């Protein structure tokens, strides 16, 4: 079995080298020029300075991006069979993200930055702590300090149950996590007791949103202790389900405003 994996691994590495060396190859297309889009953000700085807006930037992360390129099964094998390939991908991604951050800083100041990873599911992390430490943490150590220099709060966007992963993230300077999916068994108050400084966004159980105002309000009542603890912004714990009507969503927003004021 091992010998059967070695040949594709070497072929993939050679392919990556060819992609990197060729000016007309695939690699340049993976990291496009976003200058025009970033320039369009300049008016946001005025609104931000007047307190009318916050600037939220999302960067592709070091689990997310290789998985997008390779698929989940192949990237899972590559952590063991093609480590040099994963490192090369993440080195390139880090350089790209740092360039993007520098460009953003020229037009406005990011209030919040999320690193998109989706590296946990409803039973916990998709990767081991060893894989995180080897292939992801070294690149966070380059990216996160730069974001902190700009005064940005840095959160990791990872679905499912992030509980076991939180200590890994905190030691790399990450401020918090989202969206804290309730259906995955996440308990926000347990996270608060274990990690008092953790920032959290989400945790509102989306599956109650089409069950009427009473159910919507009951879910906010569940979150009141966590809201009172601070460092928490209630929000739909992933995406609003398609079965939620506009009127039901308006009820959710009305309750959200009410409970935030309280």
C-alpha positions as CSV (number, residue, x, y, z in Angstrom):
1,X,0.0,0.0,0.0
2,X,2.8,2.4,0.9
3,X,4.6,1.8,-2.4
4,X,1.4,2.5,-4.3
5,X,1.2,5.9,-2.7
6,X,4.8,6.9,-3.3
7,X,4.6,7.3,-7.1
8,X,1.6,9.7,-7.2
9,X,3.2,11.7,-4.4
10,X,6.4,12.3,-6.4
11,X,4.4,13.0,-9.5
12,X,2.3,15.6,-7.7
13,X,5.4,17.3,-6.3
14,X,7.0,17.5,-9.7
15,X,3.7,19.0,-11.1
16,X,3.8,21.6,-8.3
17,X,7.3,22.6,-9.2
18,X,6.4,23.0,-12.8
19,X,3.4,25.1,-11.9
20,X,5.6,27.3,-9.7
21,X,8.3,27.8,-12.3
22,X,6.1,28.5,-15.3
23,X,5.0,32.1,-15.7
24,X,2.1,31.0,-17.8
25,X,1.1,28.0,-15.5
26,X,-1.6,27.5,-13.1
27,X,0.0,28.9,-9.9
28,X,-0.3,32.6,-10.8
29,X,-4.0,32.2,-11.3
30,X,-4.4,30.9,-7.8
31,X,-3.4,34.3,-6.4
32,X,-5.2,37.0,-8.4
33,X,-4.8,40.8,-8.3
34,X,-7.5,42.2,-6.0
35,X,-6.3,45.8,-6.3
36,X,-9.4,47.2,-7.9
37,X,-11.7,45.5,-5.3
38,X,-9.5,46.7,-2.5
39,X,-9.6,50.3,-3.8
40,X,-13.4,50.2,-3.8
41,X,-13.1,49.7,0.0
42,X,-11.8,53.3,0.5
43,X,-15.2,54.8,1.2
44,X,-15.6,52.3,4.1
45,X,-12.8,54.1,6.0
46,X,-15.0,57.2,6.2
47,X,-18.0,55.3,7.5
48,X,-15.7,53.4,9.9
49,X,-14.2,56.6,11.3
50,X,-17.7,58.0,11.9
51,X,-18.8,54.8,13.7
52,X,-21.2,53.8,11.1
53,X,-19.5,50.6,10.0
54,X,-17.0,47.9,10.9
55,X,-14.6,46.4,8.3
56,X,-14.6,42.6,8.2
57,X,-12.0,40.9,6.1
58,X,-11.9,37.1,5.4
59,X,-8.7,35.3,4.4
60,X,-8.5,31.8,3.1
61,X,-6.8,29.6,5.7
62,X,-4.0,27.0,5.6
63,X,-6.3,24.0,5.9
64,X,-9.1,25.4,3.7
65,X,-6.9,26.4,0.7
66,X,-5.0,23.1,0.3
67,X,-8.3,21.2,0.7
68,X,-9.9,23.3,-2.0
69,X,-7.1,22.5,-4.4
70,X,-6.8,18.8,-3.6
71,X,-10.0,17.6,-2.0
72,X,-10.5,16.3,1.5
73,X,-9.2,12.8,1.0
74,X,-6.1,13.8,-1.0
75,X,-5.1,16.6,1.4
76,X,-5.5,14.2,4.3
77,X,-3.1,11.8,2.7
78,X,-0.8,14.6,1.7
79,X,-0.1,15.6,5.3
80,X,1.7,12.3,5.6
81,X,2.9,11.5,2.0
82,X,3.5,15.0,0.5
83,X,4.5,17.3,3.4
84,X,6.8,19.4,1.2
85,X,3.8,20.1,-1.1
86,X,1.5,21.2,1.7
87,X,4.2,23.5,3.0
88,X,4.9,25.0,-0.4
89,X,1.2,25.7,-0.9
90,X,0.9,27.3,2.6
91,X,4.0,29.3,2.1
92,X,2.6,30.8,-1.1
93,X,-0.7,31.4,0.6
94,X,0.9,33.2,3.5
95,X,2.8,35.5,1.2
96,X,-0.4,36.2,-0.7
97,X,-2.4,36.9,2.4
98,X,0.3,39.2,3.8
99,X,0.2,41.2,0.5
100,X,-3.6,41.4,0.7
101,X,-3.4,42.7,4.3
102,X,-0.9,45.3,3.4
103,X,-3.2,46.5,0.6
104,X,-6.2,46.6,2.9
105,X,-4.2,48.7,5.4
106,X,-3.6,51.3,2.7
107,X,-7.3,52.0,2.3
108,X,-8.9,51.2,5.7
109,X,-8.3,49.4,9.0
110,X,-9.8,46.0,9.4
111,X,-11.9,45.8,12.6
112,X,-12.3,42.0,12.4
113,X,-10.4,39.4,10.3
114,X,-11.6,35.8,10.0
115,X,-9.4,33.0,8.7
116,X,-11.6,30.6,6.8
117,X,-10.6,27.0,7.8
118,X,-13.7,24.8,8.3
119,X,-11.4,22.2,10.0
120,X,-13.8,20.8,12.5
121,X,-17.1,18.9,12.1
122,X,-19.8,17.7,14.5
123,X,-17.5,15.3,16.3
124,X,-14.5,17.6,16.7
125,X,-11.4,18.5,14.7
126,X,-10.8,17.0,11.2
127,X,-7.0,17.1,11.9
128,X,-4.8,16.1,14.8
129,X,-3.0,18.6,17.0
130,X,0.3,17.3,15.5
131,X,-0.9,18.1,12.0
132,X,-2.1,21.6,13.1
133,X,1.3,22.3,14.8
134,X,3.3,21.2,11.7
135,X,1.3,22.6,8.8
136,X,-0.9,25.4,10.1
137,X,0.6,27.0,13.2
138,X,3.9,28.1,11.6
139,X,1.9,30.2,9.1
140,X,-0.4,31.7,11.7
141,X,2.8,32.9,13.5
142,X,3.6,35.0,10.4
143,X,0.1,36.2,9.6
144,X,-1.5,36.8,13.0
145,X,1.1,39.2,14.4
146,X,0.7,41.4,11.3
147,X,-3.0,41.5,11.8
148,X,-2.6,42.4,15.4
149,X,-0.2,45.3,14.4
150,X,-3.2,46.8,12.6
151,X,-5.4,46.4,15.7
152,X,-7.6,43.8,14.2
153,X,-9.4,41.1,16.1
154,X,-8.6,37.7,14.6
155,X,-11.1,34.8,14.6
156,X,-11.0,31.4,12.9
157,X,-14.1,30.4,11.0
158,X,-14.5,26.6,11.6
159,X,-17.8,24.8,11.6
160,X,-18.8,21.9,13.8
161,X,-17.5,21.3,17.3
162,X,-14.4,23.5,17.8
163,X,-14.1,22.8,21.5
164,X,-10.9,20.6,21.4
165,X,-9.3,23.0,18.9
166,X,-9.7,26.2,20.9
167,X,-6.5,25.8,23.0
168,X,-4.5,25.2,19.8
169,X,-5.8,28.4,18.3
170,X,-5.4,30.5,21.5
171,X,-1.7,29.7,21.8
172,X,-1.2,30.9,18.2
173,X,-2.7,34.3,19.0
174,X,-6.2,33.7,17.6
175,X,-8.7,35.8,19.6
176,X,-11.8,33.7,19.0
177,X,-14.0,31.4,16.8
178,X,-17.2,31.3,14.9
179,X,-20.0,30.2,14.2
180,X,-20.2,27.8,17.2
181,X,-22.8,25.5,15.7
182,X,-25.3,24.4,18.3
183,X,-26.3,21.3,16.4
184,X,-22.7,20.0,16.7
185,X,-23.0,20.0,20.5
186,X,-21.0,23.1,21.2
187,X,-21.7,24.7,24.6
188,X,-20.8,28.4,24.7
189,X,-20.8,28.7,28.5
190,X,-18.5,25.7,28.8
191,X,-16.1,27.4,26.5
192,X,-16.5,30.7,28.5
193,X,-15.7,28.9,31.8
194,X,-12.7,27.1,30.3
195,X,-11.4,30.1,28.2
196,X,-12.5,33.4,29.8
197,X,-10.7,35.5,27.1
198,X,-12.2,33.7,24.1
199,X,-14.2,35.8,21.7
200,X,-17.2,34.1,20.1
201,X,-19.7,34.9,17.3
202,X,-22.7,32.8,16.4
203,X,-24.2,30.0,18.6
204,X,-27.8,30.9,17.8
205,X,-29.5,27.7,16.9
206,X,-30.7,28.3,13.3
207,X,-33.2,25.4,13.3
208,X,-35.7,27.3,15.5
209,X,-36.0,30.3,13.2
210,X,-39.0,28.9,11.4
211,X,-40.8,27.8,14.5
212,X,-42.4,31.1,15.4
213,X,-41.6,34.1,17.6
214,X,-41.8,32.3,20.9
215,X,-39.2,29.7,19.8
216,X,-37.0,32.5,18.4
217,X,-37.2,34.3,21.7
218,X,-36.6,31.2,23.8
219,X,-33.3,30.7,21.9
220,X,-32.2,34.2,22.8
221,X,-33.1,33.5,26.4
222,X,-30.7,30.5,26.3
223,X,-27.9,32.8,25.1
224,X,-28.5,35.6,27.7
225,X,-25.9,34.3,30.2
226,X,-23.3,34.0,27.5
227,X,-24.2,37.5,26.2
228,X,-23.8,38.9,29.8
229,X,-20.3,37.3,30.0
230,X,-19.0,39.5,27.3
231,X,-16.8,38.9,24.3
232,X,-19.8,37.3,22.5
233,X,-21.9,38.4,19.6
234,X,-25.0,36.4,19.0
235,X,-25.6,35.4,15.4
236,X,-27.1,32.6,13.3
237,X,-24.8,29.6,13.9
238,X,-23.9,29.2,10.3
239,X,-26.4,30.3,7.6
240,X,-30.1,31.0,7.8
241,X,-31.9,27.9,6.5
242,X,-33.8,28.3,3.2
243,X,-37.1,27.4,4.8
244,X,-37.1,30.6,6.9
245,X,-39.5,33.1,5.6
246,X,-38.8,36.9,5.3
247,X,-41.3,37.6,8.1
248,X,-39.6,34.9,10.4
249,X,-36.2,36.5,9.7
250,X,-37.6,39.9,10.6
251,X,-38.8,38.4,13.9
252,X,-35.3,37.1,14.5
253,X,-33.8,40.5,13.8
254,X,-36.3,42.3,16.0
255,X,-35.5,40.0,18.9
256,X,-31.7,40.2,18.2
257,X,-31.9,44.0,18.5
258,X,-34.0,43.8,21.7
259,X,-31.7,41.4,23.4
260,X,-28.5,43.1,22.4
261,X,-29.8,46.4,23.9
262,X,-30.6,44.6,27.1
